[in-house]
Amino acid sequence: MMRTIHIPWAAWFDESRLELELPPDSIIDFYSLSDAPPLSEEHFRLKTKDLCKLVKKKNPTNILIVVDDLTRPVILEPLLKTLVDELHSCGFKTDQIRFLIGLGAHHPLSKESAAKKLGRQIVENYRWINHDPQETEPTGLQWGKTEFRLNKHYLQADFRVVISGLTPHSFAGFSGGAKMLIPGISDLGIITKTHKSVLMGFMGKLGEVEKNRFRHVIEEMVAQVGIDFFIGVVINGNRTIADIFCGDFKEAHRQAALKARQLYTTEAMSNAPYDLLILNAYPKDTELLQAENAFIPLKSADGTLLKEEGMVLVTSACSEGLGYHGLFGPGGLLYRKPRPLRFLKGRQFLFYSPNITPEEFKTIFFEDYPFFSDEKALFNYLKKNLPERARVGVFPFASLQLVRP
């Protein structure tokens, strides 16, 4: 009899469960998240109570609210509904409130996609704008020899609210905070600068914000441009909001990062190292170009999770297929032919998704890595190549899950 695991699947789209079959003698450890109770509308009002005070003090004629896109998994609709209600109670009309989607170099959202992030009521009644790296203006600042240009709608707004979910990030420590501006609403020059610096190994660290040189650099620049009110959002595994932290963008982000680290961290496991790690990309499983976020448990574990001869299986719905990134996608400024992943140190890497083609897979991952779009073919491969009584570690929310060695 086969062993079956159930893992969450297709954030923003199907929101279902994938049944994955493993060899019958597998010894499975399933590592989930410690979810917190989702915040209520009343909690949102209490947490954002200082917003109206600040708005009344500055007396702006318009307000711009910056949010992240669908590659970031937080469901913002309940929070945004409370927020606009609060702004209306402060005397602001619908046409005085706008939304800017911080895409960085990602693909612009359609109306349907924007409704998933903002909510149907906001998309139908408020003006919302996709960030365009070409719609930027100079800030008067430089990063080395690179001019810092920022979204013109942001620079022209009287009052700027920035909202971002926090998820573990390979070089920014956690997403959000100053990163919502750099590279979130910057021009391609700055977007390229941020990614080149990290690719060359100059700065950045997974899950670390206090001693993170990359974050310190972008925070210094953002402080000179200004964020009037920041909301850092920590999510549960099902993408509901576990907590929010409001106020100064740097301080609130630090507090949110502490809470995120608490919720997302799995302690060292007595049964490691494993013969097989199953890293499910949910809730960042919208596209192939985001699938590498699933490696977070392995990268954070400092080599303690996987046997020398072990294998890694990444699963991702890739509901939007290959996806888009202006730098790293095919034809992008920093695109390179895929090579073996160095951090795997020669271990086997497998990938499963029913929504991409082998050709798409090979544009992002090394061509010799086995790719599966059929569950039965994957099962047969595992049955043939795993040892008897294989130890299997499953991370169903791998793009969120940090492992403490």
C-alpha positions in Angstrom: 0.0 0.0 0.0 1.3 3.5 -0.9 1.8 6.3 1.5 -0.1 9.5 0.6 0.7 13.1 1.8 -1.6 16.1 1.3 0.0 19.5 0.6 -1.5 22.9 0.0 -1.7 23.9 -3.6 -2.2 26.8 -6.0 -2.3 30.0 -4.0 -4.6 32.7 -5.5 -6.1 30.1 -7.9 -7.4 26.6 -7.0 -6.6 26.8 -3.3 -6.7 23.0 -3.1 -4.7 20.1 -1.7 -2.4 18.0 -3.8 -2.3 14.3 -3.0 1.2 12.9 -3.5 2.0 9.2 -3.3 5.3 7.9 -1.8 6.7 4.4 -1.6 4.8 2.3 1.0 7.8 1.8 3.4 8.7 5.5 3.5 9.2 7.0 7.0 7.6 10.4 6.8 8.1 13.5 8.9 5.6 16.3 8.1 6.6 19.7 9.3 3.8 22.3 9.2 3.6 25.9 10.5 2.5 27.1 13.9 -0.4 29.3 12.8 -1.7 32.1 14.9 -5.4 33.1 15.0 -6.2 35.5 12.1 -6.7 39.1 13.1 -10.3 40.5 13.1 -11.5 43.7 11.6 -11.6 45.2 15.2 -7.9 44.3 15.6 -7.1 46.0 12.3 -8.7 49.2 13.5 -6.8 49.1 16.8 -3.5 48.4 15.1 -3.9 51.2 12.6 -5.5 53.8 14.9 -2.5 56.2 14.6 -3.1 56.5 10.8 -5.9 59.1 11.0 -3.9 61.2 13.5 -1.0 61.4 11.1 -3.2 62.1 8.1 -5.1 64.9 9.9 -1.7 66.4 11.0 -0.4 66.5 7.5 -3.7 67.4 5.9 -2.9 65.9 2.5 -5.2 66.3 -0.6 -4.5 62.7 -1.8 -3.3 59.4 -0.4 -1.4 56.7 -2.1 -1.3 53.1 -0.8 1.5 50.8 -2.0 0.9 47.1 -1.9 2.8 44.0 -3.1 1.7 41.8 -6.0 0.5 38.2 -6.4 4.0 36.8 -6.2 3.7 37.8 -2.5 1.0 35.6 -0.8 -0.7 37.8 1.8 -4.5 38.2 1.4 -4.9 42.0 1.9 -8.6 42.5 1.1 -9.9 42.5 4.8 -7.1 44.8 5.9 -7.6 47.2 3.0 -11.3 47.4 3.5 -10.8 48.5 7.2 -8.1 50.9 6.1 -10.2 52.7 3.5 -13.1 52.8 5.9 -10.9 54.5 8.4 -9.7 57.0 5.8 -13.3 57.8 4.8 -14.1 58.4 8.5 -11.2 60.9 8.5 -13.0 62.8 5.7 -11.3 61.5 2.6 -13.3 60.8 -0.5 -12.9 57.8 -2.8 -11.2 59.8 -5.5 -8.6 61.0 -3.0 -7.3 57.4 -2.4 -5.3 55.5 -4.9 -3.4 52.2 -4.9 0.0 51.4 -6.5 1.0 47.8 -7.0 4.8 47.4 -6.3 5.8 45.0 -9.1 9.5 45.5 -9.3 10.3 43.7 -12.6 7.3 41.4 -12.4 4.4 41.2 -14.8 1.6 43.9 -14.4 -1.6 42.6 -12.9 -4.8 42.3 -14.9 -8.1 43.6 -13.3 -8.9 40.0 -12.3 -5.5 39.5 -10.7 -5.7 42.9 -8.9 -9.1 41.9 -7.5 -7.4 38.9 -5.8 -5.0 41.1 -4.0 -7.0 44.3 -3.4 -10.5 42.9 -3.3 -13.3 43.4 -5.9 -14.8 46.4 -4.1 -11.5 48.4 -4.3 -10.7 47.4 -7.9 -14.2 48.5 -9.0 -14.3 51.8 -7.1 -10.8 53.1 -6.6 -8.0 54.0 -9.0 -5.2 51.4 -8.9 -2.0 51.5 -10.9 0.6 48.9 -11.8 4.1 50.1 -11.2 6.0 50.7 -14.5 9.8 51.0 -14.2 9.7 53.5 -17.0 7.3 55.8 -15.2 9.9 56.9 -12.7 11.4 60.3 -11.7 14.8 61.2 -10.2 15.0 61.4 -6.4 18.2 63.3 -6.3 20.0 60.3 -4.8 22.6 57.9 -6.1 23.5 54.3 -5.2 27.2 54.3 -6.2 27.1 55.4 -9.8 23.5 54.5 -10.3 20.8 57.2 -10.2 17.9 56.3 -7.9 14.7 56.9 -9.8 11.3 56.1 -8.2 7.7 55.7 -9.3 6.4 59.1 -10.3 3.0 58.5 -8.7 4.7 57.8 -5.4 6.9 60.9 -5.5 3.9 63.1 -6.4 1.6 61.8 -3.7 0.9 63.9 -0.6 0.7 61.0 1.8 2.2 57.6 1.3 1.1 54.4 3.0 3.2 51.2 2.3 1.8 47.8 3.1 3.8 44.6 2.7 3.7 41.0 3.7 6.9 39.5 5.2 8.2 36.2 3.9 11.8 34.9 4.2 14.0 36.4 1.5 17.3 35.1 0.3 19.2 38.4 0.5 16.8 41.0 2.2 16.3 38.7 5.2 12.6 39.1 4.9 10.6 40.8 2.2 8.8 44.1 2.7 9.8 47.3 4.4 12.2 49.4 2.4 12.3 46.7 -0.2 8.8 47.8 -1.3 10.4 50.9 -2.7 13.8 49.4 -3.7 13.4 47.5 -5.9 9.5 47.4 -5.7 8.7 50.7 -7.3 12.1 51.7 -8.7 13.4 51.9 -12.3 15.3 49.1 -14.0 18.6 50.7 -13.2 18.1 50.3 -9.5 16.3 47.0 -9.8 19.3 45.6 -11.7 21.7 47.1 -9.2 20.0 45.4 -6.3 20.1 42.0 -7.9 23.6 42.3 -9.3 25.0 43.2 -5.8 23.5 40.1 -4.4 24.5 37.8 -7.3 28.1 38.9 -6.8 27.9 38.0 -3.1 28.4 41.5 -1.7 25.5 41.7 0.6 22.4 40.0 2.0 21.4 37.1 4.2 18.4 34.8 4.5 16.1 35.5 7.5 18.4 38.2 9.0 17.5 41.9 9.0 19.6 43.4 11.9 23.0 42.6 10.4 22.0 42.7 6.8 24.1 45.1 4.7 21.7 45.1 1.8 18.8 46.1 4.0 20.8 48.8 5.7 21.7 50.3 2.3 18.2 50.5 1.0 16.8 51.7 4.3 19.2 54.7 4.3 18.0 55.7 0.8 14.3 55.1 1.6 14.6 57.2 4.8 15.6 60.2 2.6 12.6 59.7 0.3 10.1 58.9 3.1 7.2 56.6 3.9 4.5 58.3 5.9 2.9 55.2 7.4 4.1 51.6 7.1 2.2 48.4 7.8 4.2 45.1 8.0 2.0 42.0 7.6 2.8 38.5 9.0 0.8 35.7 7.6 -0.3 32.2 8.5 0.2 29.2 6.2 -3.3 29.7 4.7 -2.3 33.4 3.9 -4.6 35.0 6.4 -3.1 37.8 8.5 -1.6 36.6 11.8 -0.4 40.1 12.9 0.4 43.6 11.6 3.0 46.1 12.8 2.4 49.8 12.0 4.3 53.1 12.1 7.9 53.9 11.2 8.9 51.7 8.3 12.2 50.5 9.8 11.0 49.9 13.3 7.7 48.3 12.3 9.5 46.0 9.8 11.9 44.9 12.6 9.0 44.0 14.9 7.2 42.2 12.0 10.4 40.3 11.2 10.7 39.1 14.8 7.1 37.8 14.7 7.6 36.2 11.3 10.7 34.4 12.4 8.8 33.1 15.4 6.0 31.7 13.3 8.0 30.4 10.4 10.8 28.7 12.2 11.0 24.9 12.6 13.4 23.6 15.2 16.2 21.1 14.3 14.9 17.7 13.7 16.1 14.5 15.3 15.4 12.3 12.3 17.5 14.4 9.9 19.4 14.0 7.7 16.8 12.7 5.2 17.0 10.6 2.1 14.4 12.8 0.4 13.2 16.4 1.1 9.9 17.4 -0.3 9.8 21.2 -0.5 6.4 22.5 -1.6 6.5 26.1 -3.0 3.1 27.1 -1.5 2.2 29.8 -0.8 4.6 31.3 -3.4 3.7 28.7 -6.1 2.1 31.0 -8.7 4.9 30.7 -11.3 8.0 28.8 -12.1 10.2 31.9 -11.7 9.2 32.0 -8.0 9.8 28.3 -7.4 13.3 28.7 -6.0 11.8 30.1 -2.9 10.9 26.6 -1.9 14.6 26.0 -1.1 14.4 28.1 2.1 14.3 25.2 4.6 17.3 23.6 3.0 19.3 26.9 2.7 18.5 27.9 6.3 19.4 24.5 7.8 23.1 24.9 7.1 23.5 21.5 5.6 21.9 19.5 8.3 18.7 18.4 6.6 19.8 16.1 3.7 22.1 13.2 3.4 25.1 13.4 1.0 23.4 11.0 -1.4 19.9 12.4 -0.7 17.6 14.0 -3.2 15.4 17.1 -3.2 11.9 17.3 -4.7 10.3 20.7 -5.3 6.6 20.8 -6.0 4.8 23.8 -7.3 1.4 24.5 -8.9 2.9 27.1 -11.3 -0.7 28.2 -11.9 0.5 31.0 -14.2 3.1 28.8 -15.9 6.6 30.1 -16.4 5.7 33.6 -15.1 7.6 36.8 -15.8 10.7 38.7 -14.5 12.2 41.5 -16.4 15.7 40.5 -15.2 15.8 36.8 -14.7 13.2 35.5 -17.2 14.2 34.5 -20.7 15.5 37.6 -22.5 15.9 39.5 -19.2 18.9 41.7 -18.5 20.4 39.2 -16.0 19.2 36.0 -17.6 21.8 33.2 -17.9 21.6 29.7 -19.2 20.8 27.5 -16.1 23.6 25.6 -14.4 23.6 23.0 -11.6 22.6 24.6 -8.3 25.8 25.0 -6.3 24.2 24.9 -2.8 22.9 21.3 -3.6 26.5 20.2 -3.8 25.8 17.6 -6.4 22.7 16.1 -4.8 19.8 15.0 -7.0 17.1 17.6 -7.7 13.6 16.7 -9.0 10.8 19.1 -9.9 7.1 18.4 -10.2 4.4 20.7 -11.7 1.5 19.8 -14.0 1.3 23.3 -15.4 4.6 23.9 -17.2 6.3 22.2 -20.0 9.8 20.5 -20.0 11.0 23.3 -22.3 9.8 26.0 -19.8 11.5 24.1 -17.0 14.8 24.0 -18.8 14.8 27.8 -19.3 15.0 28.2 -15.5 16.6 25.0 -14.1 19.6 23.0 -15.4 18.5 20.8 -18.3 19.7 17.5 -16.7 17.5 17.8 -13.7 14.5 15.4 -13.9 11.2 17.1 -14.4 7.8 15.6 -13.9 4.3 16.7 -14.9 2.8 13.3 -14.2 2.3 12.1 -10.6 2.6 8.4 -11.5 5.9 8.9 -13.4 7.2 10.8 -10.3 6.1 7.9 -8.0 7.8 5.3 -10.2 11.0 7.3 -10.2 11.0 7.7 -6.4 10.2 4.0 -5.9 13.1 3.0 -8.1 15.7 5.5 -6.7 15.0 5.8 -3.0 16.5 3.3 -0.6 14.3 0.9 1.4 12.6 2.6 4.4 13.6 6.0 3.1 13.5 8.9 5.5 11.4 11.7 4.0 11.1 15.2 5.3 8.1 17.2 4.0 7.8 21.0 4.2 4.3 21.9 2.9 4.9 25.7 3.2 8.5 25.6 2.2 8.6 29.2 0.9 7.9 30.4 4.4 9.7 27.8 6.5 13.0 28.6 8.1 14.9 25.7 9.9 16.9 26.3 13.0 20.0 23.9 12.8 
